[in-house]
């Protein structure tokens, strides 16, 4: 298995949750961060922004 995760931060930069994507290495490669990191981080930021509202 390969996976990428990013923290979801709320007010005060407190970690409230996490966003993760996982899958078999045969689909995600041995370096899944290269494929997915930016999208996972962006999703975590968007979710965190919703907590801040």
N, CA, C and O atoms as a GROMACS GRO file, in nm:
protein
  212
    1UNK      N    1   0.084  -0.118   0.000
    1UNK     CA    2   0.000   0.000   0.000
    1UNK      C    3   0.088   0.124   0.000
    1UNK      O    4   0.198   0.125   0.056
    2UNK      N    5   0.038   0.226  -0.063
    2UNK     CA    6   0.102   0.357  -0.063
    2UNK      C    7  -0.002   0.459  -0.020
    2UNK      O    8  -0.120   0.443  -0.048
    3UNK      N    9   0.043   0.564   0.047
    3UNK     CA   10  -0.054   0.664   0.091
    3UNK      C   11   0.011   0.800   0.105
    3UNK      O   12   0.133   0.813   0.117
    4UNK      N   13  -0.074   0.901   0.103
    4UNK     CA   14  -0.035   1.041   0.124
    4UNK      C   15  -0.138   1.100   0.218
    4UNK      O   16  -0.258   1.076   0.201
    5UNK      N   17  -0.094   1.176   0.316
    5UNK     CA   18  -0.188   1.238   0.411
    5UNK      C   19  -0.143   1.380   0.442
    5UNK      O   20  -0.026   1.415   0.428
    6UNK      N   21  -0.240   1.461   0.483
    6UNK     CA   22  -0.211   1.600   0.522
    6UNK      C   23  -0.304   1.636   0.638
    6UNK      O   24  -0.419   1.592   0.642
    7UNK      N   25  -0.255   1.717   0.731
    7UNK     CA   26  -0.340   1.757   0.843
    7UNK      C   27  -0.442   1.862   0.800
    7UNK      O   28  -0.415   1.947   0.715
    8UNK      N   29  -0.559   1.855   0.860
    8UNK     CA   30  -0.661   1.958   0.844
    8UNK      C   31  -0.650   2.045   0.969
    8UNK      O   32  -0.670   1.998   1.080
    9UNK      N   33  -0.618   2.170   0.948
    9UNK     CA   34  -0.597   2.261   1.062
    9UNK      C   35  -0.714   2.359   1.074
    9UNK      O   36  -0.765   2.410   0.975
   10UNK      N   37  -0.754   2.383   1.197
   10UNK     CA   38  -0.861   2.476   1.225
   10UNK      C   39  -0.805   2.603   1.284
   10UNK      O   40  -0.687   2.634   1.265
   11UNK      N   41  -0.888   2.677   1.354
   11UNK     CA   42  -0.844   2.801   1.416
   11UNK      C   43  -0.722   2.779   1.506
   11UNK      O   44  -0.714   2.679   1.578
   12UNK      N   45  -0.628   2.870   1.500
   12UNK     CA   46  -0.507   2.859   1.580
   12UNK      C   47  -0.412   2.751   1.528
   12UNK      O   48  -0.320   2.710   1.599
   13UNK      N   49  -0.435   2.706   1.406
   13UNK     CA   50  -0.351   2.602   1.344
   13UNK      C   51  -0.359   2.468   1.416
   13UNK      O   52  -0.274   2.381   1.397
   14UNK      N   53  -0.462   2.451   1.498
   14UNK     CA   54  -0.481   2.325   1.570
   14UNK      C   55  -0.523   2.216   1.472
   14UNK      O   56  -0.610   2.238   1.387
   15UNK      N   57  -0.462   2.098   1.482
   15UNK     CA   58  -0.497   1.987   1.394
   15UNK      C   59  -0.630   1.928   1.440
   15UNK      O   60  -0.644   1.886   1.555
   16UNK      N   61  -0.727   1.926   1.349
   16UNK     CA   62  -0.860   1.877   1.379
   16UNK      C   63  -0.891   1.744   1.313
   16UNK      O   64  -0.974   1.667   1.361
   17UNK      N   65  -0.822   1.716   1.203
   17UNK     CA   66  -0.850   1.595   1.126
   17UNK      C   67  -0.735   1.574   1.028
   17UNK      O   68  -0.634   1.643   1.032
   18UNK      N   69  -0.753   1.478   0.941
   18UNK     CA   70  -0.655   1.453   0.836
   18UNK      C   71  -0.728   1.410   0.709
   18UNK      O   72  -0.838   1.355   0.713
   19UNK      N   73  -0.664   1.437   0.597
   19UNK     CA   74  -0.711   1.390   0.467
   19UNK      C   75  -0.605   1.293   0.418
   19UNK      O   76  -0.486   1.322   0.423
   20UNK      N   77  -0.649   1.177   0.370
   20UNK     CA   78  -0.554   1.077   0.322
   20UNK      C   79  -0.607   1.011   0.195
   20UNK      O   80  -0.727   0.995   0.176
   21UNK      N   81  -0.514   0.973   0.111
   21UNK     CA   82  -0.544   0.896  -0.010
   21UNK      C   83  -0.451   0.776  -0.006
   21UNK      O   84  -0.331   0.790   0.018
   22UNK      N   85  -0.506   0.659  -0.030
   22UNK     CA   86  -0.422   0.540  -0.030
   22UNK      C   87  -0.463   0.446  -0.143
   22UNK      O   88  -0.574   0.454  -0.196
   23UNK      N   89  -0.372   0.358  -0.177
   23UNK     CA   90  -0.400   0.261  -0.281
   23UNK      C   91  -0.282   0.168  -0.299
   23UNK      O   92  -0.177   0.188  -0.238
   24UNK      N   93  -0.299   0.068  -0.381
   24UNK     CA   94  -0.191  -0.025  -0.405
   24UNK      C   95  -0.072   0.044  -0.473
   24UNK      O   96  -0.090   0.136  -0.553
   25UNK      N   97   0.046   0.000  -0.440
   25UNK     CA   98   0.167   0.058  -0.501
   25UNK      C   99   0.162   0.045  -0.652
   25UNK      O  100   0.215   0.130  -0.724
   26UNK      N  101   0.099  -0.059  -0.701
   26UNK     CA  102   0.091  -0.078  -0.846
   26UNK      C  103   0.011   0.032  -0.916
   26UNK      O  104   0.028   0.055  -1.035
   27UNK      N  105  -0.076   0.100  -0.841
   27UNK     CA  106  -0.154   0.211  -0.898
   27UNK      C  107  -0.098   0.347  -0.860
   27UNK      O  108  -0.109   0.442  -0.937
   28UNK      N  109  -0.038   0.357  -0.742
   28UNK     CA  110   0.007   0.487  -0.692
   28UNK      C  111   0.157   0.507  -0.703
   28UNK      O  112   0.205   0.619  -0.686
   29UNK      N  113   0.232   0.406  -0.730
   29UNK     CA  114   0.378   0.405  -0.740
   29UNK      C  115   0.440   0.404  -0.602
   29UNK      O  116   0.370   0.414  -0.501
   30UNK      N  117   0.570   0.391  -0.597
   30UNK     CA  118   0.641   0.392  -0.470
   30UNK      C  119   0.665   0.534  -0.420
   30UNK      O  120   0.718   0.552  -0.310
   31UNK      N  121   0.629   0.634  -0.498
   31UNK     CA  122   0.642   0.775  -0.460
   31UNK      C  123   0.508   0.845  -0.479
   31UNK      O  124   0.496   0.931  -0.566
   32UNK      N  125   0.408   0.809  -0.399
   32UNK     CA  126   0.274   0.865  -0.421
   32UNK      C  127   0.268   1.016  -0.399
   32UNK      O  128   0.180   1.083  -0.453
   33UNK      N  129   0.360   1.069  -0.322
   33UNK     CA  130   0.361   1.214  -0.300
   33UNK      C  131   0.378   1.292  -0.428
   33UNK      O  132   0.321   1.400  -0.443
   34UNK      N  133   0.454   1.239  -0.517
   34UNK     CA  134   0.474   1.307  -0.646
   34UNK      C  135   0.344   1.316  -0.725
   34UNK      O  136   0.322   1.411  -0.800
   35UNK      N  137   0.259   1.216  -0.708
   35UNK     CA  138   0.133   1.213  -0.782
   35UNK      C  139   0.021   1.290  -0.713
   35UNK      O  140  -0.059   1.356  -0.779
   36UNK      N  141   0.016   1.283  -0.580
   36UNK     CA  142  -0.103   1.327  -0.508
   36UNK      C  143  -0.083   1.436  -0.404
   36UNK      O  144  -0.181   1.497  -0.361
   37UNK      N  145   0.038   1.463  -0.363
   37UNK     CA  146   0.060   1.551  -0.248
   37UNK      C  147  -0.008   1.687  -0.262
   37UNK      O  148  -0.078   1.731  -0.171
   38UNK      N  149   0.011   1.752  -0.374
   38UNK     CA  150  -0.045   1.887  -0.390
   38UNK      C  151  -0.197   1.886  -0.377
   38UNK      O  152  -0.254   1.974  -0.313
   39UNK      N  153  -0.262   1.789  -0.436
   39UNK     CA  154  -0.409   1.782  -0.430
   39UNK      C  155  -0.457   1.750  -0.289
   39UNK      O  156  -0.557   1.805  -0.244
   40UNK      N  157  -0.387   1.662  -0.220
   40UNK     CA  158  -0.424   1.626  -0.083
   40UNK      C  159  -0.405   1.747   0.009
   40UNK      O  160  -0.491   1.775   0.093
   41UNK      N  161  -0.295   1.817  -0.005
   41UNK     CA  162  -0.271   1.937   0.076
   41UNK      C  163  -0.376   2.043   0.048
   41UNK      O  164  -0.430   2.104   0.141
   42UNK      N  165  -0.405   2.066  -0.080
   42UNK     CA  166  -0.507   2.166  -0.115
   42UNK      C  167  -0.643   2.130  -0.056
   42UNK      O  168  -0.715   2.217  -0.008
   43UNK      N  169  -0.678   2.002  -0.060
   43UNK     CA  170  -0.806   1.958  -0.002
   43UNK      C  171  -0.807   1.983   0.149
   43UNK      O  172  -0.908   2.029   0.203
   44UNK      N  173  -0.697   1.952   0.215
   44UNK     CA  174  -0.689   1.974   0.361
   44UNK      C  175  -0.703   2.122   0.394
   44UNK      O  176  -0.769   2.158   0.492
   45UNK      N  177  -0.643   2.208   0.315
   45UNK     CA  178  -0.654   2.353   0.338
   45UNK      C  179  -0.799   2.399   0.320
   45UNK      O  180  -0.850   2.475   0.401
   46UNK      N  181  -0.864   2.352   0.215
   46UNK     CA  182  -1.004   2.392   0.191
   46UNK      C  183  -1.095   2.347   0.304
   46UNK      O  184  -1.182   2.422   0.348
   47UNK      N  185  -1.075   2.226   0.351
   47UNK     CA  186  -1.156   2.176   0.463
   47UNK      C  187  -1.129   2.258   0.588
   47UNK      O  188  -1.222   2.295   0.661
   48UNK      N  189  -1.003   2.287   0.614
   48UNK     CA  190  -0.965   2.369   0.730
   48UNK      C  191  -1.028   2.508   0.724
   48UNK      O  192  -1.070   2.562   0.826
   49UNK      N  193  -1.033   2.564   0.605
   49UNK     CA  194  -1.096   2.695   0.588
   49UNK      C  195  -1.245   2.690   0.626
   49UNK      O  196  -1.298   2.787   0.680
   50UNK      N  197  -1.310   2.580   0.597
   50UNK     CA  198  -1.451   2.565   0.635
   50UNK      C  199  -1.467   2.560   0.787
   50UNK      O  200  -1.564   2.614   0.840
   51UNK      N  201  -1.374   2.496   0.857
   51UNK     CA  202  -1.379   2.493   1.002
   51UNK      C  203  -1.362   2.634   1.060
   51UNK      O  204  -1.417   2.664   1.166
   52UNK      N  205  -1.287   2.718   0.992
   52UNK     CA  206  -1.259   2.852   1.041
   52UNK      C  207  -1.379   2.946   1.028
   52UNK      O  208  -1.380   3.053   1.090
   53UNK      N  209  -1.479   2.909   0.951
   53UNK     CA  210  -1.595   2.995   0.930
   53UNK      C  211  -1.688   2.994   1.048
   53UNK      O  212  -1.791   3.061   1.046
   0.00000   0.00000   0.00000
